[in-house]
Amino acid sequence: MFRVEPIHDLELPELLPYRTMRQSVDQYEQGLFVAEGEKVVRRLLESQFTVVSLLLPDRWVPVFEPLLKTRPEPDIPVYTVSDKHVLEQLTGFSMFQGVLAVGKIPVRHTLPEILVRSARPRLFAAVEGLANAENLGALVRNCAAFGVQALIVGETSSSPFLRRSVRNSMGTIFDLTVLETPGLLNTLRALRSEKFHCVAAHPRAPGRIVAQADFTGDCCIVFGSEGHGLTPDILDVCDEAVSIPMPPRVDSLNVGSAAAVFLYEANRQRGFAQLKSR
């Protein structure tokens, strides 16, 4: 259930996560994330993630009440204000809807448990060196759209649970299994020992293009940063590096766009069976 608490004091300790929204790395270290916007908050309430609190203009309470009544938490505080301008005073920046929530980052998954519960042929994605949280959120959204069973986030990447990443994922992060690994290289080696075909998406890969790669079996597609691509160590551990054919004057695509191309091709080769089964 939930309880509505009108805000009369913006300095309440319970509102600290909302006052520090710009410090999402600190929130991440506390095991928390902020969901921003009606659709993202709705998807959080529909998910199995733990909801800590909501903060919104009071007119939104009837909109979310049916979902709030279904939540397993015994007493979710719903902090309300007269309008979103009060929220902007609290958070320090303007918002379109003024609908916010705080959730708990789930317990980290392990690779063995992910493998056990993933149906074959498995389709995983991995990312190295992607520091931009918004780009990572776009990648998460594409992974969810194209049936990726697990996203492996390397130690040099941003976390998909930072506020801007959660927002750009449009809440699809709540439906995607994420493995945040302290050692991407060793994780990819472990996948190869499980007979995964690891494909590096690399803009400067010589010869082979995405349509020539084989995505029909267990595979993991590895994406890098837009500026530098993948490091030599990660390229070496992959089975092959392939590229998207483009004119010479175009250096690369945004990682979200590149992921859409690769994941669409993987699903095309699989007859879109993975999407139909979801």
C-alpha positions as CSV (number, residue, x, y, z in Angstrom):
1,M,0.0,0.0,0.0
2,F,1.0,3.7,0.1
3,R,0.5,6.8,2.1
4,V,0.2,10.4,0.7
5,E,2.4,13.0,2.4
6,P,2.0,16.6,1.3
7,I,5.3,18.4,1.5
8,H,5.6,21.5,3.7
9,D,9.3,21.4,4.2
10,L,11.7,20.9,1.3
11,E,14.5,20.1,3.7
12,L,13.0,16.8,4.9
13,P,15.7,14.1,5.2
14,E,13.5,11.7,3.3
15,L,13.7,14.0,0.2
16,L,17.5,13.8,0.0
17,P,17.5,11.6,-3.1
18,Y,15.4,14.1,-4.9
19,R,17.6,17.1,-3.8
20,T,20.7,15.3,-5.0
21,M,19.4,14.1,-8.4
22,R,22.5,15.6,-10.1
23,Q,24.7,13.3,-7.9
24,S,23.5,10.1,-9.4
25,V,26.8,8.4,-8.9
26,D,26.5,8.9,-5.2
27,Q,23.0,7.5,-5.3
28,Y,24.3,4.5,-7.2
29,E,26.8,3.8,-4.5
30,Q,24.0,3.8,-2.0
31,G,22.1,1.3,-4.1
32,L,19.4,3.8,-5.2
33,F,18.3,5.3,-8.6
34,V,15.8,7.9,-9.6
35,A,13.1,7.3,-12.1
36,E,11.9,10.4,-14.0
37,G,8.8,10.9,-16.0
38,E,5.3,9.4,-16.1
39,K,6.2,6.5,-18.3
40,V,9.4,5.5,-16.5
41,V,7.7,5.8,-13.1
42,R,4.8,3.7,-14.3
43,R,7.1,1.0,-15.6
44,L,8.9,1.0,-12.2
45,L,5.6,0.5,-10.4
46,E,4.8,-2.4,-12.8
47,S,8.2,-4.0,-12.2
48,Q,9.6,-6.3,-9.5
49,F,12.0,-3.6,-8.4
50,T,11.7,-2.3,-4.9
51,V,10.1,1.2,-4.8
52,V,11.3,3.5,-2.0
53,S,9.1,6.6,-2.6
54,L,7.4,8.8,-5.1
55,L,7.4,12.6,-5.5
56,L,4.9,14.3,-7.7
57,P,2.2,17.0,-8.1
58,D,-0.9,16.0,-6.2
59,R,-3.0,15.8,-9.3
60,W,-0.9,12.7,-10.3
61,V,-1.9,10.6,-7.3
62,P,-5.2,9.3,-8.8
63,V,-3.3,8.3,-12.0
64,F,-0.9,6.1,-10.1
65,E,-3.2,4.9,-7.3
66,P,-4.3,1.6,-9.1
67,L,-0.6,0.6,-9.5
68,L,0.4,1.7,-6.0
69,K,-2.3,-0.5,-4.6
70,T,-0.8,-3.6,-6.2
71,R,2.7,-3.0,-4.8
72,P,4.1,-5.5,-2.3
73,E,5.8,-2.9,-0.2
74,P,3.8,-2.2,3.0
75,D,3.9,1.6,3.1
76,I,5.3,3.5,0.1
77,P,5.4,7.3,0.9
78,V,4.0,9.4,-1.9
79,Y,5.3,13.0,-1.4
80,T,3.0,15.5,-3.1
81,V,3.3,19.2,-3.9
82,S,0.8,21.7,-5.3
83,D,2.6,22.0,-8.7
84,K,5.8,21.0,-10.4
85,H,7.4,24.4,-9.8
86,V,7.9,23.4,-6.2
87,L,9.6,20.3,-7.4
88,E,11.9,22.3,-9.6
89,Q,12.8,24.4,-6.6
90,L,13.7,21.2,-4.8
91,T,15.6,19.5,-7.6
92,G,17.2,22.5,-9.1
93,F,16.2,22.1,-12.7
94,S,13.0,22.3,-14.8
95,M,10.9,19.2,-15.5
96,F,8.2,18.6,-18.0
97,Q,5.9,16.5,-15.9
98,G,7.4,16.6,-12.4
99,V,6.8,12.9,-11.8
100,L,9.7,11.2,-9.9
101,A,10.3,8.0,-7.9
102,V,13.2,6.4,-6.1
103,G,13.9,2.7,-6.5
104,K,16.5,0.2,-5.2
105,I,19.1,-1.3,-7.5
106,P,18.5,-5.0,-7.4
107,V,21.0,-7.5,-6.1
108,R,23.7,-8.2,-8.7
109,H,23.2,-11.1,-11.0
110,T,26.0,-13.7,-11.6
111,L,27.0,-15.1,-14.9
112,P,26.2,-18.7,-13.9
113,E,22.6,-17.9,-12.8
114,I,22.0,-15.9,-16.0
115,L,23.2,-18.8,-18.1
116,V,21.0,-21.2,-16.3
117,R,17.8,-19.2,-16.9
118,S,18.5,-18.1,-20.4
119,A,16.8,-20.1,-23.2
120,R,18.9,-21.1,-26.2
121,P,20.0,-19.8,-28.6
122,R,21.2,-17.1,-26.2
123,L,21.6,-13.5,-27.3
124,F,23.7,-11.3,-25.0
125,A,25.2,-7.9,-25.5
126,A,28.2,-6.3,-23.8
127,V,29.6,-2.8,-23.6
128,E,33.1,-1.5,-22.9
129,G,34.1,2.1,-22.3
130,L,30.7,3.7,-22.7
131,A,30.8,6.6,-20.3
132,N,27.8,8.6,-21.6
133,A,24.8,7.5,-19.5
134,E,22.3,8.7,-22.1
135,N,23.9,6.6,-24.8
136,L,23.9,3.6,-22.5
137,G,20.2,4.2,-21.8
138,A,19.5,4.1,-25.6
139,L,21.5,0.9,-25.8
140,V,19.4,-0.6,-23.0
141,R,16.2,0.3,-24.8
142,N,17.4,-1.4,-28.0
143,C,18.5,-4.5,-26.0
144,A,15.0,-4.7,-24.6
145,A,13.4,-4.1,-28.0
146,F,15.4,-6.9,-29.7
147,G,15.1,-9.6,-27.1
148,V,18.6,-9.5,-25.5
149,Q,18.6,-11.8,-22.5
150,A,21.4,-10.1,-20.7
151,L,23.5,-6.9,-21.0
152,I,27.0,-7.2,-19.6
153,V,28.4,-3.8,-18.5
154,G,32.1,-3.6,-18.3
155,E,34.1,-1.8,-15.5
156,T,35.0,1.1,-17.8
157,S,31.4,1.9,-18.6
158,S,28.8,4.0,-16.9
159,S,26.1,2.2,-14.9
160,P,22.7,1.7,-16.6
161,F,21.1,2.7,-13.2
162,L,22.2,6.3,-13.3
163,R,19.3,8.7,-13.6
164,R,19.9,9.8,-17.2
165,S,20.4,6.2,-18.3
166,V,17.2,5.1,-16.7
167,R,15.4,8.0,-18.3
168,N,16.8,7.3,-21.8
169,S,15.9,3.6,-21.5
170,M,12.3,4.7,-21.0
171,G,12.1,2.3,-18.1
172,T,13.1,-0.8,-20.2
173,I,16.0,-1.2,-17.7
174,F,13.4,-2.8,-15.4
175,D,12.8,-5.6,-17.9
176,L,16.4,-6.3,-18.8
177,T,18.8,-8.6,-17.0
178,V,22.1,-6.6,-16.3
179,L,25.4,-8.0,-15.3
180,E,27.8,-5.2,-14.1
181,T,31.1,-7.0,-14.2
182,P,34.4,-5.8,-12.6
183,G,36.3,-7.6,-15.4
184,L,34.8,-7.6,-18.9
185,L,37.7,-9.4,-20.4
186,N,37.4,-12.4,-18.0
187,T,33.6,-12.4,-18.5
188,L,33.9,-12.7,-22.2
189,R,36.5,-15.5,-21.8
190,A,34.0,-17.3,-19.6
191,L,31.3,-16.9,-22.3
192,R,33.6,-18.3,-24.9
193,S,34.3,-21.3,-22.6
194,E,30.5,-21.8,-22.7
195,K,30.7,-21.9,-26.6
196,F,29.4,-18.4,-27.1
197,H,30.3,-16.7,-30.3
198,C,31.6,-13.3,-29.3
199,V,31.2,-10.7,-32.0
200,A,32.9,-7.3,-31.7
201,A,31.0,-4.4,-33.3
202,H,33.9,-2.3,-34.5
203,P,33.7,0.6,-36.9
204,R,37.2,-0.1,-38.3
205,A,36.9,-3.9,-38.6
206,P,38.5,-5.0,-41.9
207,G,36.6,-7.1,-44.4
208,R,33.5,-8.6,-42.8
209,I,30.3,-6.7,-42.4
210,V,27.4,-7.4,-40.0
211,A,25.3,-9.4,-42.4
212,Q,28.2,-11.9,-42.9
213,A,28.5,-12.7,-39.2
214,D,26.7,-15.8,-37.8
215,F,24.3,-14.8,-35.0
216,T,22.2,-18.0,-35.0
217,G,23.8,-19.8,-32.1
218,D,24.7,-18.6,-28.6
219,C,26.3,-15.2,-29.1
220,C,27.4,-12.0,-27.4
221,I,27.7,-8.8,-29.4
222,V,30.3,-6.4,-27.9
223,F,29.9,-2.7,-28.3
224,G,32.5,0.0,-27.5
225,S,32.6,3.8,-27.2
226,E,31.8,5.9,-30.2
227,G,35.1,7.7,-30.1
228,H,37.6,4.9,-29.7
229,G,35.7,1.7,-30.3
230,L,36.9,-1.4,-28.5
231,T,40.3,-1.8,-26.9
232,P,42.8,-4.3,-28.4
233,D,42.4,-6.7,-25.4
234,I,38.7,-6.9,-25.9
235,L,39.0,-7.2,-29.7
236,D,41.5,-10.1,-29.2
237,V,39.2,-12.1,-26.9
238,C,36.3,-11.9,-29.4
239,D,35.9,-14.5,-32.2
240,E,35.6,-11.8,-34.9
241,A,35.2,-8.1,-35.5
242,V,32.6,-6.9,-38.0
243,S,31.4,-3.5,-39.1
244,I,28.3,-1.8,-40.5
245,P,29.0,-0.8,-44.1
246,M,29.0,3.0,-44.4
247,P,30.5,5.7,-46.7
248,P,34.1,6.5,-46.0
249,R,33.1,10.1,-44.9
250,V,31.1,8.6,-42.0
251,D,33.3,7.5,-39.1
252,S,30.7,5.7,-37.0
253,L,27.1,5.6,-35.7
254,N,25.8,6.4,-32.3
255,V,26.1,3.3,-30.2
256,G,22.4,3.0,-29.9
257,S,21.9,3.1,-33.6
258,A,24.7,0.6,-34.2
259,A,23.2,-1.7,-31.6
260,A,19.8,-1.5,-33.4
261,V,21.5,-2.6,-36.7
262,F,23.4,-5.5,-35.1
263,L,20.5,-6.8,-33.0
264,Y,18.0,-6.5,-35.8
265,E,20.4,-8.6,-38.0
266,A,20.7,-11.2,-35.2
267,N,16.9,-11.5,-34.9
268,R,16.5,-11.7,-38.7
269,Q,18.9,-14.6,-38.8
270,R,17.0,-16.3,-36.0
271,G,13.6,-15.8,-37.8
272,F,12.5,-13.3,-35.0
273,A,11.6,-16.3,-32.9
274,Q,13.1,-14.7,-29.8
275,L,10.9,-11.7,-30.1
276,K,7.7,-13.8,-30.7
277,S,8.4,-15.9,-27.6
278,R,8.4,-12.9,-25.3
